Amino acid sequence: MFLFSSKTQLHVCSFMLCGFFWWWWFGFLLFWLLIKINHKIWCSVFVFQTNLKLVTWAGILCGSDCIKANAKSCGECIQAGPNCGWCKKIDFLQEGEPTSARCDDLAALKSKGCPIEDIENPRGDKQVLEDREVTNRKIGAAEKLKPEAITQIQPQKLVLKLRVGEPQTFSLKFKRAEDYPIDLYYLMDLSYSMKDDLENVKSLGTALMLEMEKITSDFRIGFGSFVEKTVMPYISTTPAKLRNPCTGDQNCTSPFSYKNVLSLTSEGNKFNELVGKQHISGNLDSPEGGFDAIMQVAVCGEQIGWRNVTRLLVFSTDAGFHFAGDGKLGGIVLPNDGKCHLENNVYTMSHYYDYPSIAHLVQKLSENNIQTIFAVTEEFQAVYKELKNLIPKSAVGTLSSNSSNVIQLIIDAYNSLSSEVILENSKLPKGVTISYKSFCKNGVNDTQEDGRKCSNISIGDEVKFEINVTANECPKKGQNETIKIKPLGFTEEVEINLQFICECQCQSEGEPNSQACHEGNGTFECGACRCNEGRIGRLCECSTDEVNSEDMDAYCRRENSTEICSNNGECICGQCVCKKRENTNEVYSGKYCECDNFNCDRSNGLICGGNGICKCRVCECFPNFTGSACDCSLDTFPCMASNGQICNGRGTCECGTCNCTDPKFQGATCEMCQTCVGVCAEHKDCVQCRAFDKGEKKETCSQECMHFNMTRVESRDKLPQPGQPDPLSHCKEKDVDDCWFYFTYSVNSNGEASVHVVETPECPSGPDIIPIVAGVVAGIVLIGLALLLIWKLLMIIHDRREFAKFEKEKMNAKWDTGENPIYKSAVTTVVNPKYEGK
């Protein structure tokens, strides 16, 4: 036990109280957040419970988004949430309940008595229409497949039926096929600064062909060049400079914006031949017009010769670039239209349209599945790396000063691009969201934005994506929509047809101008009337002009009452429509809204004790419960005694509690009697005399102790155990020799007493003297030794203290010298009086 000062105790108590308070508050907040965040999850869990009590509590915890939606039709109901259902049973509604009460959580509808077959609850679905397996083909295989026969993505086409709030999930498989065809277009800056680079590119065709044969057997190459817009101030427009923009003796070709020198071909020699005939040109400013050229290469598919295969665009330059808005310097204000304007393989509208913007280029490159490789000099690496971050599926390589490393640059960039798969989707319809989860190599999984891609993929590797598509609202016209998902840089795609579930099946079976809707004033569908324009009421019995008529109010008053709809509703068309409470689980009902389900008797703070349903302010109890608050249990199990009898046969079980009829008995099962002699003590002497022939009644045993049947058993384990139908008492008593004996006493239904007794008493063995004496002696010796040691220790401590004191006094002592006052010297000095010192 630790003792603290009062101040310490106060601090400890304060700390404990504060800690308890903060932990309680934190727990409360966490619980509330869990309820808020997991609102729909909790509701969906409770939906599948069948126990009526659980359903009631589910409504209390979750509330009901379905009721809050105030749906007037089945279609509106199923759009309120994925757990909302509509009861089309005709007589489902109670008096005073609005049509919107047909819409509720599925479990709540069942608890209100709507049969499962009458609940409209359409679910979303998916259907795969085209599902070709991905192609398994090795490089050098004998079979030559056309590009369109190669499949790298699966499935190819499917239909998703979407209900609002209910996601539909499907798996997408991607496998990069080996020996996949490649089209590569080399777009080169032919301004004067690239003169030495052109010499190395002239032999690029055959050399690149040889290298690419290691990757694919189907490779095509093309060539294009660009300089700048042919207007001032980008070039000099004097006639001499238009013929030869270079200075001195340099022979340069006339300036141009973009030329398609060689469309895509599999003939490497032809590439060398045509590129060898090219000449350098020149311009005035440093940035080049490369964006014009990229746009034309992307959109002029027929002239360039692009196939539906891997498309690579190598952009080679040693300068920066012009972009949208720079054209104003030359008086060009029209935005680039993103269309092909090649005549005789030359871009003819550079003087008319401005440079394209980066976003415009990204769009066109993506639409045409072109992957871009920027081969630029070290000086402009930073600029083009920033550009790469804006253009998906693009790469940047460092070009040597004379382009001598261009082949290795292309190979490295291609391997980098092909090692990453990024999924993109077309524009989503309003209210539709999509999410991705990737399952990449080596168990790497990602979600959200990173779930769109997988990296470090080799050719032949297979990766999977899990895609969720969710509709958060229905389109206004409910028409189908189509979206497409594809890997960036590839022509293959997944086509997804979205079909929205915005109406119930029963609505197609509706009866227009039905007689059930007040002489044809509405369409009877899904168990309710959908009123024609200008008509209102549950059965469309009123026109909008009659709503405020005072004559109608008389039908909404109870007899001898002035309150309209009991002040709990509104009178519409002579009928009470009960108002809704903030808590959607609390409902007014009845012809005059006189009933509710929340003003019943309570027990333990719960309506109907949590053991019943409140209907019109009266509790309807669940089975095995009764009482005005359903707080009286008819279950007798709590009253069951250990002997199997209810209240030990001494009372009655009322509301799960024993009411003992004999006032002497008390306890949960009337088992205790404070004034009674115990059964064991009462029969102890008789059992002792009959079983062991000893005790106080030994002499009178045959006369006083023959009222029970006795059975001897070998051990306590053989005694009868609790659970038998007859009341049973287990006893443990001492006999005259201070030995314990064990027996049981029971009385059967005929009043016959039975005793089972263990035949051998348990007698305590006498003490062993030697260990006791030895222990005492050893204890005394040890205590003596301990005392001696303590005394010796104390003496040592005392001596050390005294010695230390002596040493201290010795050091502090001060010694002085002096002359003895009684001392007389033994020497006597005599002076001659006649001596004159001569």
URKA-V815421 format. One record per backbone hydrogen bond with DSSP energy under -0.5 kcal/mol. NH is the residue of the N-H (numbers start at 1). CO is the residue of the C=O. E is the energy in kcal/mol with one decimal. If there is no record, write none. Layout:
NH | CO | E
NH | CO | E
//
This chain:
9 | 5 | -2.8
10 | 6 | -2.1
11 | 7 | -2.2
12 | 8 | -2.7
13 | 9 | -2.7
14 | 10 | -2.6
15 | 11 | -2.7
16 | 12 | -2.6
17 | 13 | -3.0
18 | 14 | -2.8
19 | 15 | -2.7
20 | 16 | -2.6
21 | 17 | -2.6
22 | 18 | -2.9
23 | 19 | -2.5
24 | 20 | -2.4
25 | 21 | -2.7
26 | 22 | -2.8
27 | 23 | -2.3
28 | 24 | -2.2
29 | 25 | -2.4
30 | 26 | -2.5
31 | 27 | -2.4
32 | 28 | -2.5
33 | 29 | -2.7
34 | 30 | -2.3
35 | 31 | -2.1
36 | 32 | -2.4
37 | 33 | -3.6
38 | 34 | -2.5
39 | 36 | -1.1
42 | 38 | -3.4
43 | 39 | -2.1
44 | 40 | -2.6
45 | 41 | -2.1
46 | 42 | -2.4
47 | 43 | -1.6
48 | 44 | -0.7
48 | 45 | -0.9
49 | 46 | -1.7
55 | 51 | -1.9
56 | 52 | -2.0
57 | 53 | -2.2
58 | 54 | -2.4
59 | 55 | -1.9
60 | 56 | -1.4
61 | 57 | -2.6
62 | 58 | -2.8
63 | 59 | -1.8
68 | 64 | -1.9
69 | 65 | -1.2
70 | 67 | -1.7
71 | 66 | -0.6
77 | 73 | -1.7
78 | 74 | -2.3
79 | 75 | -0.9
80 | 77 | -1.8
84 | 81 | -1.4
85 | 104 | -2.6
86 | 120 | -1.7
87 | 102 | -1.9
88 | 86 | -0.7
88 | 118 | -3.0
92 | 89 | -1.4
97 | 94 | -1.9
101 | 98 | -1.9
102 | 99 | -2.0
103 | 100 | -1.6
104 | 85 | -1.9
104 | 102 | -0.6
106 | 83 | -1.2
109 | 105 | -2.4
110 | 106 | -2.0
111 | 107 | -2.3
112 | 108 | -1.5
113 | 110 | -1.5
114 | 109 | -2.3
115 | 113 | -0.6
118 | 115 | -1.7
119 | 116 | -1.3
120 | 86 | -3.2
120 | 118 | -0.6
121 | 119 | -0.7
125 | 161 | -1.4
127 | 159 | -2.7
129 | 127 | -0.6
129 | 157 | -2.0
130 | 157 | -2.2
135 | 151 | -3.3
137 | 135 | -0.7
141 | 138 | -1.6
145 | 143 | -0.7
149 | 146 | -2.0
150 | 147 | -1.4
154 | 173 | -2.3
156 | 130 | -2.4
157 | 130 | -1.7
158 | 495 | -2.2
159 | 127 | -3.2
160 | 497 | -2.7
161 | 125 | -3.5
162 | 160 | -0.7
162 | 499 | -2.8
163 | 166 | -0.5
164 | 501 | -0.5
165 | 471 | -3.0
166 | 163 | -2.4
167 | 165 | -0.7
168 | 469 | -2.5
170 | 467 | -2.0
172 | 465 | -3.0
173 | 154 | -3.5
174 | 463 | -2.8
175 | 152 | -2.6
176 | 461 | -1.1
177 | 175 | -0.6
178 | 137 | -0.6
179 | 215 | -0.6
180 | 177 | -0.7
182 | 218 | -2.3
183 | 310 | -3.1
184 | 220 | -2.6
185 | 312 | -2.8
186 | 184 | -0.5
186 | 222 | -2.8
187 | 185 | -0.7
187 | 314 | -3.4
188 | 186 | -0.6
188 | 224 | -2.7
189 | 316 | -2.2
190 | 188 | -0.5
190 | 226 | -2.4
194 | 191 | -2.3
195 | 192 | -1.6
198 | 194 | -1.8
199 | 195 | -0.9
200 | 196 | -0.9
201 | 197 | -1.8
202 | 198 | -1.4
203 | 200 | -0.8
204 | 201 | -2.1
207 | 203 | -1.1
208 | 204 | -3.0
209 | 205 | -2.0
210 | 206 | -2.0
211 | 207 | -1.6
212 | 208 | -2.6
213 | 209 | -1.4
214 | 211 | -1.3
215 | 212 | -1.6
216 | 212 | -2.8
219 | 217 | -0.5
220 | 182 | -2.2
221 | 265 | -3.3
222 | 184 | -2.0
223 | 262 | -2.1
224 | 186 | -2.7
225 | 259 | -2.1
226 | 188 | -1.9
227 | 256 | -0.6
227 | 257 | -1.3
228 | 256 | -2.1
231 | 229 | -0.8
234 | 231 | -1.4
235 | 231 | -1.2
242 | 238 | -2.2
243 | 239 | -1.6
244 | 240 | -2.6
250 | 247 | -1.3
252 | 250 | -0.9
253 | 280 | -2.2
259 | 225 | -2.6
260 | 345 | -3.1
261 | 223 | -0.6
261 | 259 | -1.1
262 | 223 | -2.8
264 | 304 | -2.7
265 | 221 | -2.2
268 | 266 | -0.9
271 | 267 | -1.3
272 | 268 | -2.0
273 | 269 | -2.5
274 | 270 | -2.6
275 | 271 | -2.5
276 | 272 | -1.8
277 | 273 | -0.6
277 | 274 | -0.9
278 | 275 | -1.6
281 | 190 | -3.3
284 | 234 | -3.3
285 | 234 | -0.8
288 | 320 | -1.7
289 | 227 | -2.0
292 | 289 | -0.6
293 | 289 | -1.1
294 | 290 | -2.5
295 | 291 | -2.3
296 | 292 | -1.9
297 | 293 | -2.4
298 | 294 | -2.1
299 | 295 | -2.2
300 | 296 | -2.1
301 | 299 | -1.3
304 | 300 | -2.4
305 | 301 | -2.4
306 | 301 | -1.4
309 | 307 | -2.0
310 | 181 | -1.6
311 | 369 | -0.7
311 | 489 | -0.5
312 | 183 | -3.2
312 | 310 | -0.6
313 | 371 | -2.8
314 | 185 | -2.7
314 | 312 | -0.5
315 | 313 | -0.7
315 | 373 | -3.1
316 | 187 | -2.9
316 | 314 | -0.7
317 | 315 | -0.5
317 | 375 | -1.7
322 | 288 | -2.1
324 | 356 | -0.8
326 | 323 | -2.4
328 | 325 | -1.2
329 | 326 | -1.6
330 | 327 | -1.4
331 | 328 | -1.5
332 | 327 | -2.6
333 | 331 | -0.6
334 | 352 | -0.5
343 | 341 | -0.5
343 | 346 | -2.6
346 | 343 | -1.1
347 | 258 | -2.3
348 | 341 | -2.0
348 | 346 | -0.6
352 | 349 | -1.2
353 | 349 | -2.3
354 | 334 | -3.2
361 | 357 | -2.2
362 | 358 | -2.7
363 | 359 | -2.2
364 | 360 | -2.2
365 | 361 | -3.0
366 | 362 | -2.2
367 | 363 | -2.6
368 | 364 | -1.9
369 | 366 | -1.3
370 | 365 | -2.6
371 | 311 | -2.8
371 | 369 | -0.5
372 | 393 | -1.0
373 | 313 | -3.3
374 | 372 | -0.5
374 | 395 | -3.2
375 | 315 | -2.7
375 | 373 | -0.8
376 | 374 | -0.9
376 | 397 | -2.0
377 | 317 | -0.8
380 | 377 | -1.3
381 | 378 | -1.3
384 | 380 | -2.1
385 | 381 | -2.0
386 | 382 | -1.7
387 | 383 | -1.7
388 | 384 | -2.3
389 | 385 | -1.5
390 | 386 | -0.6
390 | 387 | -1.1
391 | 387 | -1.1
392 | 390 | -0.7
395 | 372 | -2.2
397 | 374 | -3.1
399 | 376 | -3.6
399 | 397 | -0.7
403 | 400 | -1.5
406 | 403 | -1.2
409 | 405 | -2.2
410 | 406 | -2.3
411 | 407 | -2.3
412 | 408 | -2.6
413 | 409 | -2.5
414 | 410 | -2.6
415 | 411 | -2.4
416 | 412 | -2.0
417 | 413 | -2.5
418 | 414 | -2.8
419 | 415 | -0.8
420 | 417 | -1.3
421 | 454 | -2.6
423 | 452 | -2.3
424 | 486 | -2.6
426 | 484 | -2.4
432 | 429 | -1.9
433 | 470 | -2.8
435 | 468 | -2.2
437 | 466 | -1.5
438 | 446 | -2.2
439 | 464 | -2.9
440 | 444 | -2.9
443 | 440 | -0.8
444 | 441 | -1.5
445 | 443 | -0.6
446 | 438 | -1.2
448 | 436 | -0.6
450 | 447 | -0.9
451 | 448 | -1.0
452 | 449 | -1.3
453 | 450 | -1.2
454 | 421 | -2.0
457 | 419 | -2.6
460 | 176 | -1.6
461 | 458 | -2.3
463 | 174 | -2.7
464 | 439 | -1.8
465 | 172 | -2.5
466 | 437 | -3.3
467 | 170 | -2.7
467 | 465 | -0.6
468 | 435 | -2.4
469 | 168 | -2.5
470 | 433 | -2.6
472 | 431 | -3.8
472 | 470 | -0.6
481 | 498 | -2.0
483 | 496 | -2.5
485 | 494 | -2.2
486 | 424 | -2.5
488 | 422 | -3.4
490 | 487 | -1.9
494 | 485 | -3.4
495 | 156 | -2.6
495 | 493 | -0.6
496 | 483 | -3.0
496 | 494 | -0.6
497 | 158 | -2.5
497 | 495 | -0.5
498 | 481 | -3.8
498 | 496 | -0.6
499 | 160 | -3.0
499 | 497 | -0.6
500 | 498 | -0.5
501 | 162 | -3.4
502 | 500 | -1.1
507 | 504 | -0.8
508 | 504 | -0.6
508 | 505 | -1.0
509 | 506 | -0.7
510 | 507 | -1.4
511 | 524 | -2.4
512 | 510 | -0.7
514 | 511 | -0.8
514 | 522 | -2.0
517 | 514 | -1.3
518 | 516 | -0.6
519 | 515 | -1.2
520 | 514 | -1.5
521 | 517 | -2.4
523 | 530 | -2.8
524 | 511 | -2.1
524 | 522 | -0.5
525 | 523 | -0.8
525 | 528 | -2.8
526 | 506 | -0.5
528 | 525 | -2.0
529 | 538 | -0.7
530 | 523 | -3.0
531 | 529 | -0.7
532 | 521 | -2.6
535 | 532 | -2.0
536 | 542 | -2.6
540 | 537 | -1.3
542 | 536 | -2.1
544 | 534 | -1.8
546 | 543 | -1.5
547 | 544 | -0.6
549 | 546 | -1.6
552 | 549 | -0.8
553 | 549 | -0.6
553 | 550 | -0.7
554 | 550 | -0.7
554 | 551 | -0.6
555 | 552 | -1.2
556 | 553 | -1.8
557 | 554 | -1.0
558 | 563 | -0.6
561 | 558 | -1.5
565 | 556 | -2.9
565 | 563 | -0.6
566 | 563 | -0.8
567 | 564 | -1.8
568 | 565 | -2.8
570 | 577 | -2.2
572 | 570 | -0.8
572 | 575 | -3.1
575 | 572 | -1.5
576 | 591 | -0.6
577 | 570 | -3.0
578 | 96 | -2.1
578 | 576 | -0.6
579 | 568 | -2.4
581 | 586 | -0.7
584 | 582 | -0.8
586 | 583 | -2.1
587 | 585 | -0.6
588 | 579 | -0.5
589 | 595 | -2.4
590 | 95 | -3.1
593 | 590 | -1.3
595 | 589 | -2.6
597 | 587 | -1.1
603 | 606 | -2.4
606 | 603 | -1.7
608 | 601 | -2.6
609 | 606 | -2.1
610 | 607 | -2.2
611 | 608 | -2.4
613 | 620 | -2.6
615 | 613 | -0.7
615 | 618 | -2.9
617 | 596 | -2.0
618 | 615 | -1.4
620 | 613 | -3.1
621 | 619 | -0.7
622 | 611 | -2.8
625 | 622 | -1.4
626 | 632 | -2.6
630 | 627 | -1.2
632 | 626 | -2.3
633 | 631 | -0.7
634 | 624 | -3.1
635 | 624 | -0.6
639 | 636 | -1.1
640 | 637 | -1.6
641 | 645 | -3.1
644 | 641 | -1.9
647 | 639 | -2.7
647 | 645 | -0.6
648 | 645 | -0.9
649 | 646 | -2.1
650 | 647 | -2.4
652 | 659 | -2.0
654 | 652 | -0.7
654 | 657 | -3.0
657 | 654 | -1.3
658 | 668 | -0.7
659 | 652 | -3.2
660 | 658 | -0.7
661 | 650 | -1.9
662 | 650 | -1.1
663 | 661 | -0.7
665 | 662 | -1.9
666 | 672 | -3.0
670 | 667 | -1.3
672 | 666 | -2.7
674 | 664 | -0.6
682 | 678 | -2.4
683 | 679 | -1.7
684 | 680 | -0.8
687 | 683 | -2.3
688 | 684 | -2.2
689 | 685 | -2.3
690 | 686 | -2.3
691 | 687 | -2.4
692 | 688 | -2.2
693 | 689 | -0.9
694 | 688 | -0.7
698 | 695 | -1.3
701 | 698 | -0.6
703 | 700 | -0.8
704 | 700 | -2.3
705 | 701 | -2.3
709 | 753 | -2.3
711 | 755 | -2.8
713 | 757 | -2.5
718 | 715 | -1.0
719 | 716 | -1.4
724 | 721 | -0.7
727 | 747 | -0.7
729 | 745 | -2.2
731 | 743 | -2.9
733 | 741 | -2.3
735 | 739 | -2.5
738 | 735 | -1.7
740 | 762 | -3.0
741 | 733 | -2.8
743 | 731 | -1.6
744 | 756 | -2.4
745 | 729 | -2.2
746 | 754 | -2.1
747 | 727 | -1.0
748 | 752 | -2.3
751 | 748 | -2.1
753 | 707 | -0.5
754 | 746 | -2.8
755 | 709 | -3.5
756 | 744 | -1.5
757 | 711 | -2.6
758 | 742 | -2.6
759 | 713 | -2.6
761 | 759 | -0.5
762 | 740 | -3.5
763 | 761 | -0.8
764 | 738 | -0.5
769 | 767 | -0.8
772 | 768 | -1.2
773 | 769 | -3.0
774 | 770 | -3.0
775 | 771 | -2.3
776 | 772 | -2.5
777 | 773 | -2.9
778 | 774 | -2.8
779 | 775 | -2.3
780 | 776 | -2.6
781 | 777 | -2.8
782 | 778 | -2.6
783 | 779 | -2.7
784 | 780 | -2.8
785 | 781 | -2.8
786 | 782 | -2.4
787 | 783 | -2.5
788 | 784 | -2.6
789 | 785 | -2.7
790 | 786 | -2.4
791 | 787 | -2.8
792 | 788 | -3.1
793 | 789 | -2.6
794 | 790 | -2.4
795 | 791 | -2.4
796 | 792 | -2.5
797 | 793 | -2.1
798 | 794 | -2.5
799 | 795 | -3.1
800 | 796 | -2.3
801 | 797 | -2.0
802 | 798 | -2.4
803 | 799 | -2.7
804 | 800 | -2.4
805 | 801 | -2.0
806 | 802 | -2.4
807 | 803 | -2.7
808 | 804 | -1.9
809 | 805 | -2.2
810 | 806 | -2.3
811 | 807 | -2.0
812 | 808 | -1.4
813 | 809 | -0.7
813 | 810 | -0.7
823 | 820 | -1.4
830 | 828 | -0.5
835 | 832 | -1.2
//
